[in-house]
């Protein structure tokens, strides 16, 4: 069996049942249990139609290796990470995050929500799943546990929301797991909640649960304006990422939210270390420094961010993609914790969300632009040659810095794609440089 198509750099992802079915899920469950080599693991799932049968198969596979399985049921990915940290056991989440309904996948972590990636067990899991593992003589037991109430309590231990002022907030759950997680959290806040698409539906009947795409924020933007809300929040399918729009309906990028939350963390913990990924806006580093914190740059990806946070003791980490990591959350990413920090930041001042974000809107940003490139390395070397007068950094793809603009080009881990991010002091310069770079990349 060849599972190379579904094993990615950080997780398993594929079309159900063509690429990922119950037999494969059972094989991966057995391999994960064998690799983890512990007496118990936790398993959770999202609301996709295929998640329940895949989750059961994964649990059966793990139990076949003599490992007890704690089934935490329908949860967000950050609640599964909480269960892993709180219960001190490895965990697996059956989800395809923001992908369309025909996809599913598996995110895995070791005890304490420590990430599993290519370098930390995923290759070993794939190898064992491909060859298959014989069941042991004494199978493990599969039991159920509800962790939602404890996760909500944990969220309020991490983020102090005392003194929060009344707010009107629209939340677009995108028919994903935020529909289950948001209500018990927001019920404890002085918030008038206006819900959009809270019904759990893995067919995503309203729009894709991928809020990094501006087109998927249209309903949220309209609802914020129609209801004269203070802000809008959107979550992806498994609710581990969050995005916001201000009261005018203007979206804020993951970089701006990272800078905003970093400011909140540094207000509570002066001088803290904050991690940010290489494609974050310069405003992130600038905000951290201005607030007296220590900015630490990292490669893109949760396994790199979490490792840097563990090595440095950083309090918070953020990515432009909308992942936000918290030391007090086992260094795991959480959409709901990010939302609480944003609400707290707005509550601490009397102005509107737009006025809070405005000082952070210092630069024009292209967003991530993907181009199909057969020889990624050759394309990167060509860019390095053409832009050798800039400050060059090869720590994650190619980053070239100039005083008034910069770009990063990185190869995809899973596709023949080159990902380009460009930032500049104004739109004219940024657009011009982006066109030049794309011409070089797409001619490669």
Secondary structure, DSSP 8 states (H G I E B T S, - for coil): ---TTTB-SSSEEEETTTTS-HHHHHHHHHHHHHHHT-SEEEEEE-S-TTHHHHHHHHHHHHHTTT-EEEEEEE--HHHHHHHHHHHTSEEEEE--TTS-TTEEEEEEEEGGGEE--GGGTHHHHHHHHHH-----SS---EEE---HHHHHHHHHHHS--TT---EEEEEE-TTSTHHHHHHHHHTTSSEEEEEES-S--TT-SSS-S-TTSGGGGHHHHHHHHHHT-SEEEEE-TTSS-EEEEETTS-EE-HHHHHHHHHHHHHHHSTT-EEEEETTS-HHHHHHHHHTT-EEEEE-SSHHHHHHHHHHHT-SEEE-TTS-EEEGGGTTEE-HHHHHHHHHHHHHTSSS-HHHHHHTT--SEE---EEEE-S-HHHHHHHHHHHTTTSEEE-SSSEEEEETTEEEEEEE-SSSSEEEEEEEESSHHHHHHHHHHHHHHHHT-
